[in-house]
Amino acid sequence: MLKKYLSQHLIKDKNILKKMVRLSGIGGDDVIVEIGAGHGDLTGCLCEAAGIVYAIEIDRTFDRYLEPLKGRYGNLRLIFCNFLETDLPYFSNASGGKKIKVFGNIPYKITAPIIFKIIAERDVIDSAFMTVQKEIGERILAKPASRAYGAVSVICQLLAHVKILLRLKASVFVPPPKVDSIFFSMVLKKDCQFITDSFIRFVRFCFENKRKYMKNTLIRHYKPEKVYGLYNEMGLPHKIRAEEIEPERFIEIYRFLHG
């Protein structure tokens, strides 16, 4: 029995699951951490393609579906726990320091915490391949001046090469959710040491009131003369909003304000 409060919507179609694995380019040397193994349909496809698969599942009632897979796939490591409480560096260390690839059909209610966990522990992650509700996927890939553009758009696009791999109708899920979904990839960039926790917090507060002029938001956190100096130095219109600014410009703005 699937649990509504855990937002459990499973993909059972093997052709779709195999296509997702194929599009991700996973190979025999890869270490996969799967978020939400469910009935093990995707888990089996991952095991057939990857070197090691750490399948993480929070719901122990799925044990009767997943335990039999351990006898079929010697490269499967089954772990019952909350993904948000896992230590991702552990999986990398257990594999000789090799970076991991995250794979999963992400519950709507915890999509943002999962994405920010991946961002926080990105040093041990090579890439992530996730199925999310269409609205969330479009927000991650949104461009400036679009309605969906926000802090998560800026941070994800600065940290990773983001790409839609597949669009999925609600009808392919059991039970069908109310909206369609997107399967997308995040391939982490190697040259983004400048993206610190402080910078991420900065971007998030810039979008606290994204429909207001960003100048007013910044003045709440920085001295007015510093903010006006920023606008003069960078030639920013005084009526510009955070949602109109390109991701790379946030780096310039942050560096100016922090000296």
N, C-alpha and C positions, 0 to 999 in steps of 0.2 A: 504494500500500500504506500503510494507516494505521499509525501507530507507537504501540504500547501505552505505551511509556515517556513519551510526550508527552500521554497521556490524550486522544487524539483520538477524539471521538465527534461525528459531524456530523448536523445536521438537514437532510434532503434534501427534505422535503415543502414545496412552495412555498406551499400554502394556510396552513400553520402559520407559515412565515416572514413572509408578508405580514400575517398577523394580528398577529404580534409588532411589526412596524414600525408598523402602524396603532394598536395599543394604546399605543405610545410617543409618539404624537402628533408625530412628526418631520415637519418641513416644509421647504420650499425654501430657507429662510434658514439652515438649521442646518448646523453643521460637525461631522461625525461622525468619531470615532476608533474603528475596529473592532478588537477584540482577537481575533486568530486568524481570518484570512479563510478558511482551509480550501480547499474546492473553489470558493468564490465564490458559493454559493447565496444566502446572506444578503447578501453584498456587493452583488449585483445588485439585490436588493430595496431596500437602503439607498440605492443610487445613484439609483434611480427616484424616491425620496421626498425626498432631502436635497439641500443645495446642494453641499457638498464631502464626499467620503468618503476618509479616510486609512485604508486597509486594511493592517493590520500582521500579518505572518505570519512565524513563526520557521523554518518548514520549507520550504526552497527546492525540494523535490521537487513542491510544489504549483504551481510556476511555470507549468507547462503548462496548468493550469486557469485561472489568474488573469490571465496576460498577455493572452489574447484579450479579456478584459473591458475592457481599456484602450481597445481600438478601438471598443467598443460604448458606453462611458460616458466622456464627456469630463470628467466631474467626479470621476473616480477617480484617487487617488494611491496607488500600490502601494509598500509599503515592507517589505523583508525584514529583520527584526531581532527581538530579544527585547523584548516590550512593557515588561517590567520595567526595561529599560535605556533606554527612550525618555525624551525631555524633553517632557512634555506642554505646558509653556508655549510651546514652539516652534510647535505647531499653532495655538494661539490667536494668537500674534504674526503668523504667516503669514496669518492671516485678519483682520488689522486690529484685533486685540485682542478679537475676539468669543469668548465662552466656548464651549467644546466640549461635545459630548455623547458619552459613552463607551458603546459597544454591544458585546456579545460573549457567546459561549457559552464559559464559563470552565472551563479544565481543573481538575479536582478538586485536583490536587497543589499548584497555585499560587493557589488561590482567596484565601486569607488575604493573601499578599503583594500580590496585585492590589488587593484592597480597601483595604489600608493605603497603597498607592501613590496610589490615588484620594483618600484622605483627606489624605495629605501634600501633594498638589498641587491641592487643592480650589479654590484661588483662581482657577484658569482653567477650572474645570469647572462647567457648569450642572446636569448630571444624568448618571446612569448607568443603563443598562438591561442587566441581566445574567441569563444562565441559569446556575444553579449547582445542584449536587446538593441534593436536598430537605433533608437534614440541615443543610447550611450555610445555606440560605435560612431555615429555621425558627429557626436560632440567631440570625440577624441580626434577625428580627422578634419574638423571644421576649420575654415579659413577666416581671417579677420573680416569684420563687418557683417558676418553671418549671424543669425540668431543663436546658433548652437555653440559659437566660439566662446571659450572661457578658459579658466586656469588649467584645467586638465588638458585642453587642446595645446596650450603653450608648452606645458611641461613635457607631455608625451612627445610632441614633435621636435623639441630641442634634444631630448634624450635618445630618441629612436627614429629609425626609418619606419613609418607606419603605412600599412597598405591593406585595403580590403581584398580578401581572397575569395570570398563566397558570400552571396546573399541567400538567406534561408527563410522560406515561408513558415509561418506559425504551424502549418499543417504537418510539417516533418517531425514535430515534437510530440511526445506522449507525457502528460496531456498537452494539447496545444495551448500556448500562452495567448494573451490578447493581442500581441504585436509580433511583427516579423523580427528576425535577428540578423546579425552580421558576424561572419567569421573573419577575423583580421589578424595581421601579424605585426609585432613590434620587435624589430631587430635593433638591439641596443648599439648605440654609437660608441666608438672607442675613445673619442677625444672630447669628453664632456666633463672633465674634472671640475670645471667652473660651476657646474650645477650642484650647489651645496644645499644642505637642508635649510640654511638661512635664505638662499635665493628662492627655494620652493615656497617657503612661508611668505616671502615678499610677493611673489606672483599671485598667491592665493588671496592675500589681502587687497591687492590691486583690483581684484574682481569681486570684492565683497558687495559692492554696489555698482555693477558694471554699466548700468544705464546712466549713472551720474558722471560728471566730468572727473577724470582721474586726478586732476589737480586737488580737488577737495578731499579725496581719499588720502592722498599723499601728505597733505598738510596735517592730517590727524596723527601722522607718525613721524614727520620730519619738520624741522623749522621752516617757516614760510620762505625765508630768504634763500634757503637751500633749494627748495622746490622751484621758486621763480628763476633761480640761477640755472637749474636743469632745463627749464623750458626755453630760456634764452640761448643756452649753449647748444641745445639739440634742435632748436627751431621747431619745437612742438606747438601746435595750435592750442590756445588756452581752453578751447572747448572740446578737446579730444577726449574720447572715452577709452577705457582699457580694451574694450572689444574691437577697437579700430587699429590696434597696434600689432605689428608683425612680431612673431615669437623672438627673433634675434634682437629686436630693439629693446626688449625687456632686459636683456643682458647689459646693454649700454646704459640704460636708465639705472639699473641696480648698481653698476660700477661707479657711476657718477655720484649717486647718493651715499655710497659707502666709501668714497675716496679711493 
